[in-house]
């Protein structure tokens, strides 16, 4: 079983491409909506919440878990991989979304921009990865406080959201007018991708992470055939939230089709 964890709805924009790329792969999704967003929380709190989510998914017999949350990937992934997995979950795997996105950016232009949560920007996870992959790429990051909150509240079509996106886009291109490509470095942001596309200069691509991560997962499983055989390929899908099943309607906007959530606690 593949587990996918996010602080809220955003990971559904990664889960949908995974289902399209690997339709027979069974998945369990967990959104910690009750404590979203993570992007404005202290690092230690992000780590603790993320570890609770990972433990839940491992308890559901997930052999592989993806942190479909940039903030969790930036602030908790490495520590869980190094300190928790060897001692408590030998043989289990935990992956994030920053590495595959950085690999994509490393081959797409010499000037790239990244919109992300304050915690992701503060971690410099993207700049560190890109320095290792291609030190010639110039990276400009813009923190987007408040944007995830509006999206989680279902207010992504309002004027406040539009003005926020304009402000962040103006900030990026004022600082780095030579930016050639932009990454939405939060899995919530694809719901406002069209707003970003309207605010960046014409001809500058705006890229989200879903398809990138799905393709990277497929390649990863091909390189790890033993792990691939340990996963369930019956095409069954479950969705859990720490909030309540009433979020299913809003969550369906992120996924693109109707889905039903079960409530759980961490």
N, C-alpha and C positions, 0 to 999 in steps of 0.2 A: 504494500500500500504506500502511495506517495502522500505525504502531508504537506499542506501549504499554509503558512501562518502569516497573518498581517495584523496590524494594530486596529484595522477596521475593514472597510469595504475595498480598499485599494488593490489588495492582492487578487481580487476577482478579475482585474484587467490583465493579470498574468495567467490566472487559471484558465480563462477562456481560450487563449492561444495554445496552452498545453493540451486542453481537451481536443482542439482542432488538429494539433500536430500528432498527438498520441491518443486517439479516440478510445482505445481499449484499456488504457491505463486507469486503474481505480484510484480515486483520490478522496482525501478528507481535508476540508477547508475549515480553518479556525480563524475567526475575526474577533479580536479583543475590543469590540465596539464600546463596551462599558468604560474603558479607560483611554479611548482614543481622544485626541491624537497623541502619538509618542514624541513627535518632533520638537516639542517645547519642554520635554521633561529632562531632569538630570540624568547623566549617563548611568549611574548606579541603578536608578529606578527603571530605565529602559532595559538594562541587563536583566534585572529581576523579573520583570513582566515577560520578557522574551523567553527566558528560561522556563517560566511556568507554562507558557504556550508550547514550547518544544517538548517538555515533559508530558503534557496532555497528549500530544500527537504520537509520541513514542508509546504511550500507554494504550493507544488505539491500534498498536501493531504496525505503525509506520516504520519502514526500514530506512526511508530517505525523507528528509524534511527540507523544504525550501523556505527560507525567510523572504517572502515576497513583499518586504518592507525595507526601503532603503535605510531608514533610521535604525531599525533592528540589525540590519546587515552591517552598518557602519559602527554601531556602538556595542554590539553583543556577539556577533558571529564568531570572531577569532577566539574570544575568551571561552565560549562554550566548546568550540572545537578542541581547544588545547587543554582545558581544565576539567570539563565534565564528560565528554564522550569517552576518552580512554578509560576513565575510572568507573563510570556508571553504565555506559552504553557501547561497549566494544562491538564493532561491526556495523553500528548505525552510522549514517552519513547526514551531514548538515551542510547545506549550500546557501549562498546568498545571491542577490541580484546585481551587486555592484561590479563584480569581476567580469561577467559576460558583457555588461553594458560598456565597461571600460575597454574591453577588447574590441568592441565595435568602434568606439570613438577613436581608438588608436590608429585606425586605418581610414578615417573619414575627415580629412582636413587638418590643417596646421593650427587653426584657431577654433576651439569648441566652447560652447556655453552650456552651463548646467543650472537648471532651476531645481531647487530641493528644499527640504525643511531646514530650519536653523541647526538642528542637531546633526544632520548629515553634512551640512557645509562646515560646521565647527570641527567635525572629525577629520576633514580633509581626506576621506577615504578614496574619493575619486582621483584627486591629484596624486596621491601616493601610488595608486594602481597605474595611472597613466605615465608617471615618471618611470616606472619599471618596464612598462610595455613599449612606450615611445616617448623618450624625453624631449623630442622636438615639438610635441603638441603643446600649444599654449592653452591653458584652461582658465576660464573665468566662471566662478560660481556666484549665484545670487540666491540668498536665503529668502524664502517666501512665507513669512509668518502670517497666520490667519487664513491662508488659502485652504489648507486641509480641513479646517474647522467648517468653513462654508460648504465644502463639498460633502463632508459627513452629514451635515444638517440638511442636505438636499437643496441648497441655495446656489447651485453653480450657474444658474441661468439669470441671476439677478444682477442689477447694475453695480452693486458693491463688488461682486466677484469680477466683473468686467474691468472696473477701475483698478482693482488690485493687480490683475494680470498686466494691464497697461503700465502700471507703475514699475512692476518687476522687469518687464521687457525693456522699458526706457532705461532702467538702471543698467541692465546688461550691455546694451549697445552704446550707451554713453561711456561706459568703462572700456568696452572692447568692440569698437565699430567694425573690426575686421572679422568678427565671428562668422564662420562658414556653416556651422551646423549646431543645432540646439538639442540637448537631451532633456526630457522631462524626468528628473531624478527623484520622483516620488510616484508610486504606483496609483495614487489618487488622481494625479494631474491629467491622465488621458481623458477624463470627463470634461476637461476644459481645454483640450488640445486645440479645438477650432478657435478659441479665444486667443491662445498664444500665436497661432498661425496668422491671425489677422493683425497682430501687434508687432511681429518681427518683420524686418525688411523682406520685400518680395524676393523669392529665390532661395531663401534660407530654410532648409528643411527642419521641421520639428519632429523629433523621433521619440516614441514611447518605448517602454522596455518589454512589453508582453511577448512580441514575436521573437525578439532577441533572446530572451530567457528560454522560451519554448524550444527554439532551435539549439541552444546550448545544452539543454537538458537531454534532447534526443542524442546529440553527439556524445554526451557524458555517459549515457547508458550503453551506447555502442562500444565505448572504451572500457566499460565495466560490466561484462556479460554476467558475472556471478551475481552482482547486485540486481541486474535486470531480471534474472530468473527468480529472485526473492520477492519481487513485487507482484501484486495482484493485477491480472490483465483481463478481468471480467467486465470492465466498464462500469463499475458501480461508483456512485458519488454521494458523499455526505457533506453537510454544511452545518457548522456549529458557530454560535456567537455567545459572547458573555453578556449581551444586552437582552434580547428577547425576540421571539419569532415575528413580532410586528415589523421588524426591519426588513422582512423579505421583499417587500415592494420596492423599497429604495435600493436594496442590494441588486435587484434584477436589472436596474439601470446600468450598474457597473458591469454586470456579466453579459447583458444583451438578451437573455432569455429569462423566463420565470424560474426562480429557485426558491426552495423552502428551507428555512433555518430551524435548528433545534437549539434550545438554550442550554448552556452549561456554565459551570463555575471553575475558576482556576485557583 
